[in-house]
Structures are given as structure tokens and as C-alpha cells.
Amino acid sequence: MIANTEQTETAPASVAAEPKATKTAGAAKRRAHVASKKGKPGKKATPAKKAPKAAKGEKKGGAARDGSKAAKILDLLKRPGGATSKELMKATGWQPHSIRGFLSGTIGKKMGLAVTSTKSEDGERNYSIKS
């Protein structure tokens, strides 16, 4: 009978323990899909782009660093009669499309020099600049 009394005493102790907390939902309550009262902020204005600056040592009017490939090309183009595309390729080691791009982009647009192109009877392209 003693065992019986012990069981009755321990049973109420387990019932008296704190109940476990129930699990709650991990997400917030859902709302209706309605546009908010505040509008989204628009894009801010970006500052105007500035004109590109000339590189160090490179000035408008056809100046190039001494000993550079650009200086070699300018020297060849300023000769009387100019230079052929083959001569320019040999002097720089560039491919024909690179020579043409350099003449139109760097010399023509960036340096502001007028490049004259003529084609001889044998089909060879000749470039020159008035110095």
C-alpha cells in the first residue's frame, strides 16, 4: 500500500508542472494586396556628364608622347605624300582595322586633325595630315 500512496503523490506533481508553450506562426498576418498610400520615390536626377579631359602630356592639335606609336604615326602622316597603310602597320605592328580606328578615332576626333585618304592607281590606300 505504501507504493500506492507514492504514485498518487508523484502524479499530481507532474500535472502541476508548467504547460509547454504552443507554437506560433512564423509569418505575420496577411493583408490585402492594395497599393500603399505613399507613392514610391522616383529616380533622382544624376549630374550632367562632363566632357572628357585630355590625358597627361596629350594636347589638342596633334601632340603625342615622344617615342610612342602615336608619335610615329603622326611623323609618318606629316611627311610630304603621307604614308601607306602598309607603312603604318609596319611601324606600329598593328592590324589594318586598328590603324583605321586610330586614324578616325584618336587622330580625327580626339586630336582634331583632318586625315586625308587617297587611293593610288595600284589600289594602295595613302593617308596624310596637313602640318
C-alpha positions in Angstrom: 0.0 0.0 0.0 2.8 2.3 0.5 3.7 2.1 -3.2 0.2 3.2 -4.0 0.5 6.4 -2.0 3.7 7.3 -3.6 2.2 7.1 -7.1 -0.6 9.4 -6.1 1.8 11.9 -4.7 4.0 11.9 -7.8 1.2 12.1 -10.3 -0.1 15.5 -9.1 3.5 16.9 -9.2 3.7 16.2 -13.0 0.3 17.8 -13.6 1.4 20.9 -11.6 4.4 21.4 -13.9 4.2 24.4 -16.3 2.5 23.6 -19.5 4.5 23.8 -22.7 4.1 26.9 -24.8 2.2 26.4 -28.0 3.9 27.0 -31.3 3.0 30.3 -33.0 3.1 31.1 -36.8 6.4 32.3 -38.2 4.9 34.8 -40.6 2.9 37.9 -40.0 -0.8 38.2 -40.7 -1.6 38.6 -44.4 -3.1 41.8 -45.8 -5.0 42.6 -48.9 -2.9 43.5 -52.0 -3.6 47.2 -52.1 -1.2 50.0 -53.2 0.2 51.9 -50.2 -1.0 55.5 -49.6 2.6 56.8 -50.0 4.0 56.6 -53.5 7.4 55.1 -54.2 10.1 57.7 -54.6 11.1 58.4 -58.2 14.6 58.3 -59.6 16.8 61.1 -58.5 18.4 63.3 -61.2 22.0 62.4 -61.9 24.6 65.2 -62.5 25.3 66.0 -66.1 28.3 64.2 -67.7 31.4 66.3 -68.1 33.5 66.5 -71.3 36.4 64.0 -71.3 39.7 65.5 -70.2 42.8 65.2 -72.3 45.4 62.7 -71.0 48.6 63.9 -69.3 51.0 65.1 -71.9 48.5 64.9 -74.7 47.2 68.2 -76.0 44.7 69.2 -78.7 46.3 69.8 -82.0 48.2 66.6 -82.5 50.7 66.4 -79.7 51.7 62.9 -78.7 54.3 61.5 -76.2 57.7 61.2 -77.7 58.6 57.7 -78.8 55.1 56.4 -78.7 53.3 54.7 -81.6 51.0 57.7 -81.9 54.1 59.9 -82.4 55.5 57.5 -85.0 52.2 57.6 -86.9 51.9 61.4 -86.8 55.5 61.7 -88.1 54.7 59.4 -91.0 51.5 61.1 -91.8 53.1 64.6 -91.8 55.6 63.6 -94.5 55.1 65.0 -97.9 52.9 62.4 -99.6 51.8 60.9 -96.3 52.1 57.2 -95.6 50.5 54.0 -96.9 48.6 51.7 -94.6 51.3 49.1 -95.0 53.9 51.5 -93.8 51.8 52.4 -90.8 51.2 48.7 -90.0 55.0 48.0 -90.2 55.8 51.0 -87.9 53.3 50.0 -85.2 52.8 46.3 -85.6 49.1 46.9 -85.6 46.4 45.2 -87.8 44.7 47.2 -90.6 41.5 47.7 -88.6 43.4 49.1 -85.7 45.2 51.6 -87.9 41.9 52.7 -89.4 40.3 53.0 -86.0 43.2 55.0 -84.6 43.2 57.4 -87.6 39.5 58.1 -87.4 39.0 58.0 -83.6 42.2 59.3 -82.0 43.7 61.5 -84.7 40.5 62.6 -86.3 38.2 63.0 -83.3 40.3 63.3 -80.2 43.2 65.3 -81.6 41.0 67.2 -84.1 43.3 66.7 -87.1 41.9 66.3 -90.6 43.2 63.0 -92.1 43.2 62.8 -95.9 42.8 59.4 -97.5 43.6 58.8 -101.1 43.7 55.6 -103.2 46.5 55.2 -105.7 46.3 53.5 -109.1 47.6 50.2 -107.7 44.8 50.2 -105.1 47.1 51.1 -102.1 45.5 53.4 -99.5 47.5 56.5 -98.6 46.9 58.7 -95.5 48.2 62.2 -94.8 47.8 65.1 -92.5 48.5 68.8 -93.4 51.1 70.0 -91.0 
